[in-house]
């Protein structure tokens, strides 16, 4: 048998009543365990999927990183100049500049 931890949970009155009405007394503990396990598994799965999507996105956008790193901000006084950046992007790739403007709007 796996080790377990005993915990005290405080449930709102209406939730406790619904749990008591819908679950036999000897099965309530397992019901709560199953609900918590399901929620934690779903959260872990969602985080893993988000990390995989971010990783794929980063892999597909490596050429964009070079554009950002090559941006000379000395002309902008150390501040990001969105208009200048969009003009430089447009000179390289008109479609990218259009997409960037649409996202900014």
Backbone as JSON Lines, residues from 0, in Angstrom:
{"i":0,"aa":"X","n":[0.83,-1.18,0.0],"ca":[0.0,0.0,0.0],"c":[0.88,1.25,0.0]}
{"i":1,"aa":"X","n":[0.54,2.21,-0.86],"ca":[1.3,3.44,-0.95],"c":[1.04,4.31,0.27]}
{"i":2,"aa":"X","n":[2.08,5.04,0.7],"ca":[1.86,5.94,1.83],"c":[0.88,7.05,1.44]}
{"i":3,"aa":"X","n":[0.14,7.51,2.4],"ca":[-0.82,8.57,2.14],"c":[-0.72,9.63,3.24]}
{"i":4,"aa":"X","n":[-1.3,10.77,2.98],"ca":[-1.32,11.87,3.93],"c":[-2.76,12.18,4.28]}
{"i":5,"aa":"X","n":[-2.99,12.39,5.54],"ca":[-4.33,12.77,5.96],"c":[-4.42,14.28,5.95]}
{"i":6,"aa":"X","n":[-5.47,14.81,5.35],"ca":[-5.67,16.25,5.26],"c":[-7.08,16.59,5.71]}
{"i":7,"aa":"X","n":[-7.21,17.76,6.25],"ca":[-8.53,18.26,6.6],"c":[-8.9,19.31,5.57]}
{"i":8,"aa":"X","n":[-10.05,19.13,4.94],"ca":[-10.52,20.08,3.95],"c":[-11.74,20.8,4.48]}
{"i":9,"aa":"X","n":[-11.81,22.06,4.19],"ca":[-13.0,22.84,4.54],"c":[-13.75,23.11,3.25]}
{"i":10,"aa":"X","n":[-14.97,22.63,3.2],"ca":[-15.81,22.81,2.03],"c":[-16.94,23.78,2.37]}
{"i":11,"aa":"X","n":[-17.32,24.58,1.41],"ca":[-18.5,25.42,1.64],"c":[-19.71,24.52,1.93]}
{"i":12,"aa":"X","n":[-20.64,25.03,2.7],"ca":[-21.78,24.23,3.14],"c":[-22.53,23.6,1.97]}
{"i":13,"aa":"X","n":[-22.78,24.4,0.91],"ca":[-23.55,23.87,-0.22],"c":[-22.79,22.75,-0.95]}
{"i":14,"aa":"X","n":[-21.46,22.88,-1.05],"ca":[-20.66,21.85,-1.71],"c":[-20.65,20.58,-0.85]}
{"i":15,"aa":"X","n":[-20.5,20.73,0.45],"ca":[-20.51,19.57,1.35],"c":[-21.85,18.84,1.28]}
{"i":16,"aa":"X","n":[-22.93,19.59,1.22],"ca":[-24.25,18.97,1.11],"c":[-24.4,18.19,-0.19]}
{"i":17,"aa":"X","n":[-23.93,18.79,-1.29],"ca":[-24.02,18.11,-2.58],"c":[-23.17,16.84,-2.59]}
{"i":18,"aa":"X","n":[-21.95,16.94,-2.01],"ca":[-21.07,15.76,-1.94],"c":[-21.74,14.66,-1.13]}
{"i":19,"aa":"X","n":[-22.32,15.02,0.01],"ca":[-22.98,14.02,0.86],"c":[-24.19,13.4,0.17]}
{"i":20,"aa":"X","n":[-24.92,14.21,-0.59],"ca":[-26.13,13.71,-1.25],"c":[-25.82,12.84,-2.45]}
{"i":21,"aa":"X","n":[-24.71,13.11,-3.13],"ca":[-24.45,12.39,-4.39],"c":[-23.42,11.26,-4.26]}
{"i":22,"aa":"X","n":[-22.72,11.17,-3.14],"ca":[-21.67,10.17,-2.99],"c":[-21.87,9.39,-1.68]}
{"i":23,"aa":"X","n":[-21.88,8.06,-1.74],"ca":[-22.01,7.27,-0.5],"c":[-20.87,7.6,0.47]}
{"i":24,"aa":"X","n":[-21.15,7.54,1.73],"ca":[-20.19,7.96,2.76],"c":[-18.85,7.24,2.66]}
{"i":25,"aa":"X","n":[-18.85,5.98,2.3],"ca":[-17.59,5.23,2.23],"c":[-16.81,5.46,0.94]}
{"i":26,"aa":"X","n":[-17.39,6.24,0.04],"ca":[-16.71,6.5,-1.24],"c":[-16.33,7.96,-1.41]}
{"i":27,"aa":"X","n":[-16.63,8.8,-0.43],"ca":[-16.35,10.24,-0.56],"c":[-14.87,10.54,-0.65]}
{"i":28,"aa":"X","n":[-14.07,9.87,0.14],"ca":[-12.63,10.12,0.12],"c":[-12.06,9.82,-1.26]}
{"i":29,"aa":"X","n":[-12.41,8.66,-1.82],"ca":[-11.9,8.3,-3.14],"c":[-12.41,9.26,-4.2]}
{"i":30,"aa":"X","n":[-13.65,9.74,-4.05],"ca":[-14.2,10.72,-4.98],"c":[-13.35,11.99,-4.99]}
{"i":31,"aa":"X","n":[-13.03,12.49,-3.81],"ca":[-12.2,13.7,-3.7],"c":[-10.81,13.44,-4.28]}
{"i":32,"aa":"X","n":[-10.23,12.3,-3.99],"ca":[-8.91,11.95,-4.53],"c":[-8.95,11.94,-6.05]}
{"i":33,"aa":"X","n":[-9.98,11.33,-6.62],"ca":[-10.1,11.26,-8.08],"c":[-10.26,12.64,-8.7]}
{"i":34,"aa":"X","n":[-11.06,13.5,-8.09],"ca":[-11.27,14.85,-8.62],"c":[-9.97,15.65,-8.57]}
{"i":35,"aa":"X","n":[-9.27,15.58,-7.46],"ca":[-8.0,16.33,-7.32],"c":[-6.96,15.78,-8.3]}
{"i":36,"aa":"X","n":[-6.86,14.46,-8.4],"ca":[-5.89,13.86,-9.32],"c":[-6.18,14.27,-10.76]}
{"i":37,"aa":"X","n":[-7.45,14.24,-11.15],"ca":[-7.85,14.63,-12.51],"c":[-7.49,16.09,-12.78]}
{"i":38,"aa":"X","n":[-7.76,16.98,-11.83],"ca":[-7.46,18.4,-12.02],"c":[-5.94,18.63,-12.12]}
{"i":39,"aa":"X","n":[-5.17,17.97,-11.29],"ca":[-3.71,18.12,-11.33],"c":[-3.12,17.55,-12.62]}
{"i":40,"aa":"X","n":[-3.64,16.41,-13.07],"ca":[-3.17,15.83,-14.33],"c":[-3.48,16.74,-15.5]}
{"i":41,"aa":"X","n":[-4.69,17.32,-15.51],"ca":[-5.07,18.24,-16.58],"c":[-4.16,19.47,-16.59]}
{"i":42,"aa":"X","n":[-3.88,20.01,-15.41],"ca":[-3.0,21.18,-15.32],"c":[-1.6,20.85,-15.82]}
{"i":43,"aa":"X","n":[-1.08,19.7,-15.43],"ca":[0.25,19.29,-15.89],"c":[0.28,19.1,-17.4]}
{"i":44,"aa":"X","n":[-0.76,18.51,-17.93],"ca":[-0.86,18.28,-19.37],"c":[-0.93,19.62,-20.12]}
{"i":45,"aa":"X","n":[-1.71,20.56,-19.61],"ca":[-1.83,21.87,-20.25],"c":[-0.49,22.61,-20.23]}
{"i":46,"aa":"X","n":[0.22,22.53,-19.11],"ca":[1.53,23.18,-19.02],"c":[2.53,22.54,-19.99]}
{"i":47,"aa":"X","n":[2.5,21.23,-20.08],"ca":[3.41,20.53,-21.0],"c":[3.1,20.9,-22.45]}
{"i":48,"aa":"X","n":[1.82,20.95,-22.8],"ca":[1.44,21.32,-24.17],"c":[1.84,22.76,-24.48]}
{"i":49,"aa":"X","n":[1.68,23.66,-23.52],"ca":[2.07,25.05,-23.72],"c":[3.58,25.16,-23.92]}
{"i":50,"aa":"X","n":[4.34,24.41,-23.14],"ca":[5.79,24.42,-23.28],"c":[6.22,23.88,-24.64]}
{"i":51,"aa":"X","n":[5.55,22.84,-25.12],"ca":[5.87,22.29,-26.43],"c":[5.53,23.28,-27.54]}
{"i":52,"aa":"X","n":[4.37,23.96,-27.43],"ca":[4.01,24.97,-28.44],"c":[5.01,26.11,-28.45]}
{"i":53,"aa":"X","n":[5.42,26.57,-27.26],"ca":[6.4,27.65,-27.18],"c":[7.73,27.22,-27.78]}
{"i":54,"aa":"X","n":[8.15,26.0,-27.51],"ca":[9.39,25.49,-28.06],"c":[9.35,25.44,-29.58]}
{"i":55,"aa":"X","n":[8.25,24.96,-30.13],"ca":[8.1,24.91,-31.59],"c":[8.08,26.31,-32.19]}
{"i":56,"aa":"X","n":[7.41,27.23,-31.51],"ca":[7.36,28.61,-31.98],"c":[8.75,29.23,-31.98]}
{"i":57,"aa":"X","n":[9.5,29.0,-30.92],"ca":[10.86,29.54,-30.84],"c":[11.75,28.94,-31.93]}
{"i":58,"aa":"X","n":[11.6,27.67,-32.2],"ca":[12.41,27.03,-33.25],"c":[12.09,27.58,-34.62]}
{"i":59,"aa":"X","n":[10.84,27.92,-34.86],"ca":[10.45,28.4,-36.18],"c":[10.75,29.88,-36.38]}
{"i":60,"aa":"X","n":[11.07,30.6,-35.33],"ca":[11.27,32.05,-35.43],"c":[12.72,32.47,-35.17]}
{"i":61,"aa":"X","n":[13.68,31.62,-35.42],"ca":[15.07,31.97,-35.14],"c":[15.56,33.1,-36.02]}
{"i":62,"aa":"X","n":[15.07,33.21,-37.26],"ca":[15.52,34.3,-38.13],"c":[15.02,35.65,-37.62]}
{"i":63,"aa":"X","n":[13.87,35.68,-36.95],"ca":[13.37,36.92,-36.37],"c":[14.27,37.4,-35.23]}
{"i":64,"aa":"X","n":[14.85,36.48,-34.48],"ca":[15.75,36.86,-33.4],"c":[16.93,37.66,-33.92]}
{"i":65,"aa":"X","n":[17.44,37.26,-35.07],"ca":[18.57,37.98,-35.64],"c":[18.19,39.42,-35.96]}
{"i":66,"aa":"X","n":[16.96,39.64,-36.43],"ca":[16.5,41.01,-36.71],"c":[16.45,41.84,-35.44]}
{"i":67,"aa":"X","n":[15.93,41.28,-34.38],"ca":[15.84,42.03,-33.12],"c":[17.23,42.32,-32.57]}
{"i":68,"aa":"X","n":[18.11,41.36,-32.63],"ca":[19.45,41.55,-32.1],"c":[20.25,42.54,-32.94]}
{"i":69,"aa":"X","n":[19.98,42.59,-34.23],"ca":[20.72,43.48,-35.11],"c":[20.19,44.92,-35.06]}
{"i":70,"aa":"X","n":[19.06,45.14,-34.43],"ca":[18.47,46.47,-34.36],"c":[19.41,47.41,-33.61]}
{"i":71,"aa":"X","n":[19.81,48.48,-34.26],"ca":[20.71,49.46,-33.66],"c":[19.86,50.51,-32.95]}
{"i":72,"aa":"X","n":[19.78,50.43,-31.63],"ca":[18.94,51.37,-30.9],"c":[19.67,52.64,-30.5]}
{"i":73,"aa":"X","n":[20.92,52.81,-30.91],"ca":[21.64,54.05,-30.58],"c":[20.95,55.25,-31.22]}
{"i":74,"aa":"X","n":[20.38,55.06,-32.41],"ca":[19.68,56.16,-33.09],"c":[18.39,56.52,-32.38]}
{"i":75,"aa":"X","n":[17.85,55.6,-31.63],"ca":[16.6,55.85,-30.91],"c":[16.86,56.31,-29.49]}
{"i":76,"aa":"X","n":[18.1,56.62,-29.15],"ca":[18.42,57.09,-27.8],"c":[18.22,56.04,-26.73]}
{"i":77,"aa":"X","n":[18.42,54.79,-27.07],"ca":[18.25,53.71,-26.1],"c":[16.82,53.25,-25.93]}
{"i":78,"aa":"X","n":[15.88,53.9,-26.6],"ca":[14.47,53.53,-26.54],"c":[14.07,52.79,-27.81]}
{"i":79,"aa":"X","n":[13.12,51.94,-27.68],"ca":[12.64,51.19,-28.84],"c":[11.81,52.12,-29.72]}
{"i":80,"aa":"X","n":[12.14,52.19,-30.99],"ca":[11.41,53.02,-31.94],"c":[10.61,52.09,-32.85]}
{"i":81,"aa":"X","n":[9.33,51.96,-32.53],"ca":[8.49,51.01,-33.25],"c":[8.38,51.36,-34.73]}
{"i":82,"aa":"X","n":[8.2,52.64,-35.04],"ca":[8.06,53.04,-36.44],"c":[9.32,52.69,-37.24]}
{"i":83,"aa":"X","n":[10.49,52.99,-36.67],"ca":[11.74,52.7,-37.37],"c":[11.91,51.19,-37.56]}
{"i":84,"aa":"X","n":[11.55,50.45,-36.52],"ca":[11.67,49.0,-36.62],"c":[10.76,48.46,-37.72]}
{"i":85,"aa":"X","n":[9.52,48.94,-37.77],"ca":[8.59,48.48,-38.8],"c":[9.07,48.86,-40.19]}
{"i":86,"aa":"X","n":[9.67,50.04,-40.34],"ca":[10.21,50.44,-41.64],"c":[11.35,49.53,-42.07]}
{"i":87,"aa":"X","n":[12.21,49.2,-41.12],"ca":[13.33,48.29,-41.45],"c":[12.8,46.9,-41.8]}
{"i":88,"aa":"X","n":[11.8,46.43,-41.06],"ca":[11.22,45.12,-41.35],"c":[10.55,45.14,-42.73]}
{"i":89,"aa":"X","n":[9.86,46.24,-43.04],"ca":[9.17,46.33,-44.31],"c":[10.17,46.28,-45.46]}
{"i":90,"aa":"X","n":[11.32,46.92,-45.28],"ca":[12.34,46.91,-46.32],"c":[12.83,45.48,-46.57]}
{"i":91,"aa":"X","n":[12.87,44.67,-45.51],"ca":[13.32,43.28,-45.65],"c":[12.2,42.36,-46.1]}
{"i":92,"aa":"X","n":[11.01,42.56,-45.53],"ca":[9.9,41.64,-45.79],"c":[8.58,42.39,-45.6]}
{"i":93,"aa":"X","n":[7.94,42.83,-46.66],"ca":[6.69,43.6,-46.54],"c":[5.59,42.85,-45.79]}
{"i":94,"aa":"X","n":[5.52,41.54,-45.91],"ca":[4.48,40.77,-45.23],"c":[4.66,40.8,-43.71]}
{"i":95,"aa":"X","n":[5.92,40.73,-43.22],"ca":[6.18,40.73,-41.79],"c":[5.77,42.06,-41.18]}
{"i":96,"aa":"X","n":[6.07,43.15,-41.85],"ca":[5.72,44.48,-41.32],"c":[4.21,44.63,-41.23]}
{"i":97,"aa":"X","n":[3.49,44.14,-42.23],"ca":[2.03,44.23,-42.22],"c":[1.46,43.43,-41.05]}
{"i":98,"aa":"X","n":[1.98,42.23,-40.85],"ca":[1.51,41.38,-39.74],"c":[1.83,42.03,-38.4]}
{"i":99,"aa":"X","n":[2.99,42.65,-38.27],"ca":[3.36,43.29,-37.02],"c":[2.44,44.47,-36.72]}
{"i":100,"aa":"X","n":[2.1,45.25,-37.74],"ca":[1.18,46.38,-37.55],"c":[-0.2,45.89,-37.14]}
{"i":101,"aa":"X","n":[-0.67,44.8,-37.75],"ca":[-1.98,44.27,-37.43],"c":[-2.03,43.75,-35.99]}
{"i":102,"aa":"X","n":[-0.94,43.15,-35.53],"ca":[-0.9,42.67,-34.16],"c":[-0.85,43.82,-33.18]}
{"i":103,"aa":"X","n":[-0.17,44.92,-33.53],"ca":[-0.05,46.06,-32.64],"c":[-1.38,46.79,-32.51]}
{"i":104,"aa":"X","n":[-2.22,46.69,-33.52],"ca":[-3.52,47.4,-33.51],"c":[-4.55,46.74,-32.65]}
